[in-house]
Amino acid sequence: MSTITKKELIDRIAEQSQAKRVIVKRVIQSFLDEIINELCQDNRLEFRDFGVFEIRSRAARVAQNPKTLERVMVPEKRTVKFKMGRLMKEKLLRAGKITASE
């Protein structure tokens, strides 16, 4: 498994679309900024067949330190959840990257 950086993604898209790298970089950064802005406003982002981003709250809970066995209170927190869409799920299933239960 390798990691693809934003720069590598920009380079690929610029090459495939024959658009200038600077323009592709600006568009991708604007896209990512808009995702963040919408999530900051508690909005749900739905990209058909790709997936859905949304803010979820996790309830406060009591956890346990595995070394000391001391009980620790974990406060409520908010996190971003991504649920993959139909096309992404189908392609990943065919590629053997996920199982049907995911």
C-alpha distances in whole Angstrom, upper triangle without the diagonal:
4,7,10,13,16,18,15,16,20,20,18,21,24,23,23,26,28,28,29,26,28,29,25,25,28,27,23,25,28,26,24,27,29,26,27,30,31,29,31,34,33,32,30,28,27,25,27,24,21,22,24,24,27,28,28,31,30,33,34,34,35,32,33,32,30,32,35,35,37,37,35,36,33,34,33,30,29,25,23,22,20,21,19,22,23,21,18,18,20,17,14,17,17,14,13,11,14,17,21,22,19
4,7,10,13,14,12,13,17,16,15,18,21,20,21,24,25,26,26,23,25,26,23,21,25,24,21,22,25,23,21,25,27,24,25,29,29,28,30,33,32,31,29,27,27,25,26,24,21,22,24,23,26,28,29,31,30,34,35,35,36,33,34,33,32,33,36,37,38,38,36,36,33,34,33,30,29,25,23,23,21,22,20,23,24,22,19,20,21,18,16,19,19,16,16,14,17,20,23,24,21
4,6,10,11,10,11,14,15,14,16,19,19,20,22,24,24,24,20,22,23,20,18,21,21,18,18,22,20,18,21,23,21,22,25,26,25,27,30,29,28,27,24,25,23,25,23,20,20,22,21,24,25,26,29,29,32,33,34,35,32,33,32,31,33,36,36,37,37,35,35,31,32,31,28,26,23,21,21,19,21,19,22,24,22,18,20,22,19,17,20,21,18,18,15,18,21,24,25,22
4,7,8,6,7,10,11,11,13,15,16,16,18,20,20,20,17,19,19,16,15,18,18,14,16,19,17,16,19,21,19,20,24,24,23,26,28,28,27,26,23,23,21,23,22,18,19,21,20,23,25,27,29,30,33,35,35,37,35,36,35,34,36,39,39,40,39,37,37,33,33,32,29,27,23,21,21,19,20,19,21,23,21,18,20,21,19,17,21,21,18,19,17,19,23,25,26,23
4,5,5,6,9,10,11,13,14,16,17,18,20,19,18,15,16,17,14,12,15,16,12,13,16,16,14,16,19,18,18,21,23,22,24,27,27,26,25,22,23,21,24,23,19,20,21,20,23,24,26,29,29,33,34,35,37,35,36,35,35,36,39,39,40,39,37,36,33,33,32,28,26,23,20,21,19,22,20,22,25,23,20,22,24,21,20,24,24,22,23,20,22,26,28,29,25
4,5,5,6,9,10,11,12,14,15,16,18,16,15,12,13,14,11,9,12,12,9,9,13,12,11,13,16,15,16,19,20,20,22,24,25,24,23,20,21,20,22,22,18,19,20,19,22,23,26,28,29,33,34,36,38,36,37,37,37,38,41,41,41,40,38,37,33,33,31,28,25,22,20,21,19,21,20,22,24,22,20,22,25,22,21,25,26,23,25,22,24,27,29,30,26
4,5,5,6,9,10,10,12,14,15,16,15,13,10,11,13,10,8,12,13,10,11,14,15,13,16,18,18,19,22,23,23,25,28,28,27,27,24,25,23,25,25,21,23,24,23,25,27,29,32,33,37,38,39,41,39,41,39,40,41,43,44,44,43,41,40,37,36,35,31,29,26,23,24,23,25,24,25,27,25,22,25,27,24,24,27,28,25,27,24,26,30,32,33,29
4,5,5,6,9,10,11,12,14,15,15,14,11,13,15,12,10,14,15,12,13,17,16,15,18,21,20,21,24,25,25,27,30,30,29,28,25,25,23,25,24,20,22,24,23,26,28,30,33,34,38,39,40,42,40,41,40,40,41,44,45,45,44,42,41,38,38,36,33,30,27,24,25,23,24,23,24,26,23,21,24,25,22,21,25,25,22,24,22,24,28,30,31,28
4,5,5,6,9,10,11,12,14,13,13,10,13,13,10,9,13,12,9,11,14,13,13,16,18,17,19,22,23,23,25,27,27,26,24,21,21,19,21,20,17,19,21,20,24,26,28,31,32,36,38,39,41,39,41,40,40,42,44,45,45,44,41,41,37,37,35,31,29,25,22,22,20,22,20,21,23,20,18,21,22,19,19,23,23,20,23,20,23,26,28,29,26
4,5,5,6,9,10,10,11,10,10,7,9,9,6,6,9,10,8,10,13,12,13,15,17,17,19,21,22,23,25,27,28,26,25,22,22,20,22,22,19,21,22,22,25,27,30,33,34,38,40,41,43,42,43,42,43,44,47,47,47,46,43,43,39,38,37,33,30,27,24,25,22,24,22,23,25,22,20,24,25,22,22,26,26,24,26,24,26,30,31,33,29
4,6,5,6,9,10,10,10,9,7,10,11,8,9,12,13,11,13,16,16,16,19,21,21,23,25,26,27,29,31,32,30,29,26,26,23,25,24,22,24,26,25,28,30,33,36,37,41,43,44,46,44,46,45,45,46,49,49,50,49,46,45,42,41,40,36,33,30,27,28,25,27,25,25,27,24,22,26,26,23,24,27,27,24,27,25,27,31,33,34,31
4,5,5,6,9,10,10,11,9,13,13,10,11,14,14,12,15,17,17,17,20,22,21,23,26,26,27,29,31,32,30,28,25,24,21,23,22,19,22,24,24,28,30,33,36,37,41,43,44,46,44,46,45,45,46,49,49,50,49,46,46,42,42,40,36,34,30,27,27,24,25,23,23,24,21,19,23,23,20,21,24,23,21,24,22,25,28,30,32,29
4,5,5,6,8,8,10,8,11,11,7,9,12,11,10,13,15,14,15,18,19,19,21,24,24,25,27,29,30,28,26,22,22,19,20,20,18,20,22,23,26,29,32,35,36,40,42,44,46,44,46,46,46,48,50,50,51,49,47,46,42,41,39,36,33,29,26,26,23,24,22,22,23,20,19,22,23,20,21,24,24,22,25,23,25,29,30,32,29
4,6,5,5,5,6,5,9,8,6,9,11,11,11,14,16,15,17,19,21,21,23,25,26,27,29,31,32,30,29,25,25,22,24,23,21,24,26,26,29,31,34,38,39,43,45,47,49,47,49,48,48,50,53,53,53,52,49,48,45,44,42,38,35,32,29,29,26,28,25,25,27,24,22,26,27,24,25,28,28,26,29,27,29,33,34,36,33
4,6,5,7,8,8,12,12,10,12,15,15,14,17,19,19,20,23,24,24,27,28,29,30,33,34,35,33,31,28,27,24,25,25,23,25,28,28,32,34,37,40,42,45,47,49,51,49,51,50,50,51,54,54,55,54,51,51,47,46,44,41,38,35,31,31,28,29,27,27,27,24,23,26,27,23,24,28,27,25,28,27,29,33,34,36,33
4,6,8,11,11,14,13,11,14,16,15,15,18,20,18,20,23,24,24,26,28,29,30,32,34,34,32,30,26,25,22,23,22,20,23,26,27,30,33,36,39,41,45,47,48,50,49,50,50,50,52,54,54,55,54,51,50,47,46,44,40,37,34,31,30,27,27,25,24,25,21,20,24,24,21,22,25,24,23,26,25,27,31,32,34,31
4,5,9,10,13,11,9,13,14,13,13,17,18,17,19,22,22,23,25,27,27,29,31,32,33,31,29,25,25,21,22,22,20,23,26,26,30,33,36,39,41,45,47,49,51,50,52,51,51,53,56,56,56,55,52,51,47,46,44,41,37,34,31,30,27,28,25,24,25,22,22,25,25,22,24,28,26,25,29,27,29,33,33,36,33
4,7,9,12,11,10,13,15,14,15,18,19,19,21,24,24,25,28,29,30,31,33,35,36,33,32,28,28,25,26,26,24,27,29,30,33,36,39,42,44,48,50,51,54,52,54,53,54,55,58,58,58,57,54,53,50,49,47,43,40,37,33,33,31,31,29,28,29,26,25,29,29,26,28,31,30,28,32,30,33,36,37,39,36
4,6,8,7,7,10,12,11,13,15,16,16,19,21,21,23,25,26,27,29,31,32,33,31,30,27,26,23,25,25,23,26,28,28,31,34,37,40,42,46,48,50,52,51,53,52,53,54,57,57,57,56,53,52,48,47,45,41,38,35,32,32,29,30,28,28,29,26,25,29,30,27,28,32,31,30,33,31,33,37,37,39,36
4,5,5,6,9,10,11,12,14,16,17,19,20,21,23,25,26,27,29,31,32,34,32,31,28,28,25,27,28,26,28,29,29,32,34,37,40,42,46,48,50,52,51,53,52,52,54,56,57,56,55,52,51,47,46,45,41,38,35,32,33,30,32,30,30,32,29,28,31,32,29,30,34,33,32,35,33,35,38,39,41,38
4,5,5,6,9,10,10,12,14,15,16,18,20,21,23,24,26,27,28,30,32,30,30,26,27,24,27,27,24,26,28,27,30,32,35,38,40,43,45,47,49,48,49,48,49,50,53,53,53,52,49,48,44,43,42,38,35,32,29,30,28,30,28,28,30,28,26,30,31,28,29,32,32,30,33,30,33,36,38,39,36
4,6,5,6,9,10,11,12,14,15,16,18,20,21,22,24,26,27,29,31,29,29,26,27,25,27,28,25,27,28,27,30,31,35,37,39,43,44,46,49,47,49,48,49,50,53,53,53,52,48,47,44,43,41,37,34,32,29,30,29,31,29,30,32,30,28,32,33,30,31,35,35,33,35,33,35,38,39,41,37
4,5,5,6,9,10,11,12,14,15,16,19,20,21,23,25,26,27,29,27,27,24,25,22,25,26,23,25,26,25,28,30,33,36,39,42,44,46,48,47,50,49,50,51,53,54,53,52,49,47,44,42,40,37,34,31,28,29,27,29,28,28,30,28,26,30,31,29,30,34,33,32,35,32,34,37,38,39,36
4,5,5,6,8,10,10,12,14,15,17,19,20,21,23,24,26,27,25,25,21,22,20,22,23,20,22,23,23,26,28,31,34,36,40,42,44,46,45,47,46,47,49,51,51,51,50,47,45,42,40,38,35,31,29,26,26,24,26,24,24,27,24,23,26,28,25,26,30,30,28,31,28,30,34,35,36,32
4,6,5,6,8,10,11,12,14,16,17,18,20,21,22,25,26,25,24,21,22,20,23,24,21,22,23,22,25,26,30,32,34,38,39,41,44,43,44,44,45,46,48,49,48,47,44,43,39,38,36,32,29,27,24,25,23,26,25,25,28,25,24,27,29,26,27,30,31,29,31,29,30,34,35,36,32
4,6,5,6,9,10,10,12,14,15,16,18,20,21,23,25,23,23,20,22,20,23,24,22,23,23,22,24,26,29,32,34,38,39,42,44,43,45,45,46,47,49,50,49,47,44,43,39,38,36,32,29,27,24,25,24,26,25,26,28,27,25,29,30,28,29,32,33,31,34,31,32,36,37,37,34
4,5,5,6,9,10,11,12,14,15,16,19,20,21,23,21,21,18,19,17,20,21,18,20,20,19,22,24,27,30,33,36,38,41,43,43,45,45,46,47,49,49,49,47,44,42,39,37,35,31,28,26,23,24,22,24,23,23,25,23,22,26,27,26,26,30,30,29,32,29,30,33,34,35,31
4,5,5,6,9,10,11,13,14,15,17,18,20,21,20,19,16,17,15,18,19,16,17,18,17,20,22,25,28,30,34,36,38,40,39,41,41,42,44,46,46,45,44,41,39,36,34,32,29,25,23,20,21,19,21,20,20,23,21,20,23,25,23,23,27,28,26,28,26,27,30,31,32,28
4,5,5,6,9,10,11,12,14,15,16,19,20,19,19,16,18,17,21,22,19,19,19,17,19,21,24,27,29,32,34,36,39,38,40,40,41,43,44,45,44,42,39,38,34,32,31,27,24,21,19,21,19,22,22,22,25,24,22,25,28,26,26,29,30,29,31,28,29,32,33,33,30
4,6,5,6,9,10,10,12,14,15,17,19,17,18,15,17,16,20,21,19,19,18,17,19,20,24,26,29,32,34,37,40,39,41,41,43,45,46,46,45,44,40,38,35,33,31,27,24,22,19,21,20,22,22,22,25,24,23,26,28,27,27,31,32,31,32,30,30,33,34,34,30
4,5,5,6,9,10,11,13,14,16,17,15,15,12,13,12,16,18,15,15,15,13,16,18,21,24,27,30,33,35,38,37,40,40,41,43,45,45,44,42,39,37,33,32,29,26,22,20,17,18,16,19,18,19,22,21,19,22,25,23,24,27,28,27,29,26,27,30,30,31,27
4,5,5,6,9,10,11,12,15,16,14,14,12,14,13,17,18,15,15,14,12,14,16,19,22,24,28,30,32,35,34,36,36,37,40,41,41,40,39,35,34,30,28,26,23,19,17,14,16,14,17,17,18,22,21,19,22,25,23,23,26,28,27,28,25,25,28,29,29,25
4,5,5,6,9,10,11,13,14,14,15,13,16,16,19,21,18,17,16,14,15,16,19,22,24,28,29,32,35,34,37,37,38,40,42,42,41,39,35,33,30,28,26,22,19,17,15,17,17,20,20,21,25,24,23,25,28,27,27,30,32,30,32,29,29,32,32,32,28
4,5,5,6,8,10,11,13,11,12,10,13,13,17,19,17,16,14,12,13,15,18,21,24,27,29,32,35,35,38,38,40,42,43,43,42,40,36,34,31,28,26,22,19,17,15,16,16,18,19,20,23,23,22,24,27,26,26,29,31,30,32,29,29,31,31,31,28
4,6,5,6,9,10,11,9,9,7,10,11,15,17,14,13,11,9,10,12,15,18,21,24,27,29,32,32,35,35,37,39,40,40,39,37,34,31,28,26,23,20,16,14,11,13,12,15,16,17,20,20,19,21,24,24,23,26,28,28,29,26,25,28,28,28,24
4,6,5,6,9,10,10,11,10,13,15,18,20,17,15,13,10,11,11,14,17,19,23,24,27,30,30,33,33,35,37,38,38,36,34,31,29,25,23,21,17,14,12,10,13,13,16,18,19,23,23,21,24,27,26,26,28,31,30,31,27,27,29,30,29,25
4,6,5,7,9,9,11,11,14,16,19,22,19,18,15,12,12,12,16,18,21,24,26,29,32,32,35,35,37,40,41,40,39,36,33,30,27,25,22,19,15,15,13,15,16,19,20,21,25,26,24,26,29,29,29,31,34,33,34,31,30,32,33,32,28
4,5,5,7,5,7,7,11,13,17,19,17,15,12,10,9,10,14,16,20,23,25,28,31,32,35,36,37,40,41,40,39,36,33,30,27,24,21,18,15,14,12,14,14,16,18,19,22,23,22,24,27,27,27,30,32,32,33,29,29,31,30,30,26
4,5,5,5,7,8,11,14,17,19,17,14,11,8,7,7,10,13,16,19,21,24,27,28,31,32,34,36,37,36,35,32,29,27,23,21,18,15,11,10,8,10,12,14,17,18,22,23,21,23,26,27,26,28,31,30,31,28,27,29,28,27,24
4,5,7,10,11,15,18,21,23,21,18,15,12,10,9,12,13,17,19,21,24,27,28,31,32,34,36,37,36,35,32,29,26,23,20,17,14,11,11,10,13,15,18,20,22,26,27,25,27,30,30,29,32,34,34,34,31,30,32,32,31,27
4,5,9,11,15,17,21,23,21,19,15,13,10,10,13,14,18,20,22,26,29,30,33,34,37,39,40,39,37,34,31,28,25,22,19,16,13,13,12,15,16,19,21,22,26,27,26,27,31,31,31,33,36,35,36,33,31,33,33,31,28
4,7,10,13,16,19,21,20,17,13,10,7,6,9,11,15,17,20,23,26,27,31,32,34,37,38,36,35,32,29,26,22,20,16,14,10,11,10,12,14,16,19,20,24,25,24,25,28,29,29,31,34,33,34,31,29,30,30,28,25
4,6,10,13,16,18,17,14,11,9,7,8,11,14,17,20,23,26,29,30,33,35,37,39,40,39,38,35,32,29,25,23,19,17,13,13,11,12,13,15,17,18,21,23,22,23,26,27,27,29,32,32,32,29,28,29,29,27,24
4,6,10,13,15,14,11,7,6,5,7,10,13,17,20,23,25,29,30,33,34,36,39,40,38,37,35,32,29,26,24,20,17,14,13,10,10,10,11,14,14,17,19,18,19,23,24,23,25,28,28,29,26,24,26,25,24,21
4,7,10,12,11,8,6,5,6,10,13,16,19,23,26,28,31,32,35,36,37,40,41,40,39,37,34,32,28,26,23,20,16,14,11,11,10,11,12,12,15,17,16,17,20,21,21,23,26,26,27,24,23,25,24,23,20
4,6,9,8,6,4,7,9,12,15,18,21,24,28,30,33,33,36,37,38,41,43,42,41,39,36,34,30,29,25,22,19,17,13,12,10,9,10,9,12,13,13,15,17,18,19,21,23,24,25,23,21,23,22,22,19
4,6,5,5,6,9,12,15,18,22,24,27,30,32,36,35,38,39,40,43,45,43,43,41,38,36,33,31,28,25,22,19,15,14,11,10,9,8,10,11,11,13,15,16,17,19,21,21,23,21,20,22,21,22,19
4,5,6,8,11,14,18,20,24,26,29,33,34,37,37,40,41,42,45,47,45,45,43,41,39,35,34,30,28,24,22,18,16,13,11,10,7,8,9,10,12,13,14,16,18,19,20,22,21,20,21,20,21,18
4,6,9,13,16,19,21,25,26,30,33,34,37,37,39,40,41,44,46,44,45,42,40,39,35,34,31,28,25,22,19,16,13,11,8,4,5,5,7,9,10,11,13,14,15,17,18,17,16,18,16,18,16
4,7,10,14,17,19,23,24,28,31,32,35,35,37,38,38,41,43,42,42,40,38,36,33,32,29,26,23,20,16,14,10,9,6,4,7,6,6,8,10,11,12,14,16,16,18,16,15,17,17,18,15
4,7,10,14,15,19,21,24,27,29,32,31,34,35,35,38,40,39,39,37,35,33,29,28,25,23,19,16,13,10,7,5,4,4,8,9,8,9,12,13,13,15,17,18,19,16,15,17,16,17,13
4,7,10,12,16,18,21,25,26,30,29,32,34,34,37,39,38,37,35,33,31,27,26,22,20,16,14,10,8,6,5,6,7,11,12,11,12,16,17,16,18,21,21,22,19,18,19,18,18,15
4,7,10,13,16,19,22,24,27,27,30,31,32,35,37,35,35,33,30,28,24,23,20,17,13,10,7,6,5,7,9,10,14,16,14,15,19,19,18,21,23,23,24,21,19,21,21,20,16
4,6,10,13,16,19,22,25,25,28,30,31,34,35,34,33,30,28,25,22,20,17,14,10,8,6,5,7,9,12,13,17,19,17,18,21,22,21,23,26,26,26,23,22,23,23,21,18
4,7,10,13,16,19,22,23,26,27,29,32,33,31,30,28,25,22,18,16,13,10,7,6,5,6,9,11,15,17,20,22,21,21,25,25,24,26,29,29,29,25,24,25,25,23,20
4,7,10,13,15,19,20,23,25,26,30,30,29,28,25,22,19,16,14,11,8,6,5,6,6,10,12,16,18,21,24,22,21,25,26,25,26,29,29,29,26,23,24,24,21,19
4,6,9,12,16,17,21,22,25,28,28,26,25,22,19,16,13,11,7,6,4,6,9,10,13,15,19,21,25,27,25,25,28,30,28,29,32,32,31,28,26,26,26,24,21
4,7,9,12,13,17,19,21,24,24,22,21,18,16,13,10,9,6,5,6,8,10,11,15,16,20,23,26,28,26,25,29,30,28,29,32,32,31,28,25,26,26,23,20
4,6,10,12,16,18,21,24,24,21,20,16,14,11,9,7,5,7,9,11,14,15,18,20,23,26,29,32,30,28,32,34,31,32,36,35,34,31,28,28,28,25,23
4,7,10,13,16,19,21,21,19,17,13,11,7,6,4,4,7,11,13,16,17,21,23,26,29,32,35,32,31,35,36,34,35,38,38,36,33,30,31,31,28,26
4,6,10,13,16,19,18,15,14,10,9,6,5,7,7,10,13,15,19,19,23,24,27,30,33,36,33,32,35,37,34,34,38,38,36,33,30,30,31,27,25
4,7,10,13,16,14,12,10,7,6,5,6,9,11,13,17,18,21,22,25,27,30,33,36,38,36,34,38,39,36,36,40,39,37,34,32,32,32,29,27
4,7,9,12,12,9,8,6,5,6,7,10,12,14,17,18,21,22,25,26,29,33,35,37,35,33,37,37,34,35,38,37,35,32,30,30,31,28,26
4,6,9,8,6,6,4,6,9,10,13,16,17,20,21,24,25,27,29,32,35,38,40,37,35,38,39,36,36,40,38,36,33,31,31,33,29,28
4,6,6,5,5,6,7,10,11,15,18,19,22,22,25,26,28,30,33,36,39,41,37,36,39,40,36,37,40,39,36,33,32,32,34,31,29
4,6,5,8,9,11,14,14,18,21,21,24,24,26,27,29,31,33,36,39,40,37,35,39,39,35,36,39,37,34,32,30,31,33,30,28
4,6,8,11,12,16,17,20,23,24,27,26,29,30,32,34,36,40,42,43,40,39,42,42,38,39,42,40,37,34,33,34,36,33,32
4,5,9,11,14,16,20,23,24,27,28,31,31,34,36,38,42,44,46,43,41,44,44,41,41,45,43,40,37,36,36,38,35,34
4,6,9,13,15,18,21,23,26,26,29,30,33,34,37,40,42,44,41,40,43,43,40,40,43,42,39,37,35,35,37,33,32
4,6,10,12,16,19,21,24,25,29,29,32,34,37,41,43,45,42,41,44,44,41,42,45,44,41,38,36,37,38,35,33
4,7,10,13,16,18,22,23,26,27,30,32,35,38,41,43,40,39,42,43,40,40,44,43,40,37,35,35,36,33,32
4,6,10,13,15,18,20,24,25,28,30,33,36,39,41,38,37,41,41,38,39,43,41,39,36,34,35,36,32,31
4,6,10,12,16,18,21,23,26,28,32,35,38,40,37,36,40,41,38,39,42,41,39,36,34,34,35,32,30
4,7,9,12,14,18,19,23,25,28,31,34,36,34,33,37,37,34,35,39,38,36,33,31,31,32,29,27
4,6,10,13,16,18,22,24,28,31,34,36,34,33,37,37,35,36,40,39,37,34,32,33,33,30,28
4,7,10,14,15,19,21,25,28,31,33,31,30,34,35,33,34,38,37,35,32,30,31,31,28,26
4,7,10,12,16,19,22,25,29,31,28,28,32,32,30,32,35,34,33,30,28,29,29,27,24
4,7,10,13,16,19,22,26,28,25,25,29,30,28,29,33,32,31,28,26,27,28,25,22
4,6,10,13,16,19,23,24,22,22,26,26,24,26,29,29,28,24,23,24,25,23,19
4,7,10,13,16,19,21,19,19,23,23,21,23,27,26,26,22,21,22,23,21,18
4,7,10,13,16,18,16,16,20,20,18,20,24,23,23,19,18,19,19,17,14
4,6,9,13,14,12,12,16,17,15,17,20,20,20,17,15,17,17,16,12
4,7,10,12,10,10,13,15,13,15,18,18,18,16,13,15,14,13,10
4,7,8,6,6,10,11,10,12,15,15,15,13,11,13,13,13,9
4,6,6,6,9,10,11,12,14,16,16,15,13,14,13,14,12
4,6,5,6,9,10,10,12,14,15,15,13,14,12,13,12
4,5,5,6,9,10,11,12,14,14,13,14,13,16,14
4,6,5,6,8,10,11,12,11,10,13,12,14,12
4,6,5,6,9,10,10,9,8,9,9,11,9
4,6,5,6,9,10,10,9,10,9,12,11
4,5,5,6,9,9,9,11,11,14,13
4,5,5,6,5,6,8,10,12,10
4,5,5,6,5,6,7,10,9
4,5,8,9,9,10,14,13
4,5,8,10,12,15,14
4,6,7,10,12,12
4,7,10,12,10
4,7,8,7
4,5,6
4,6
4
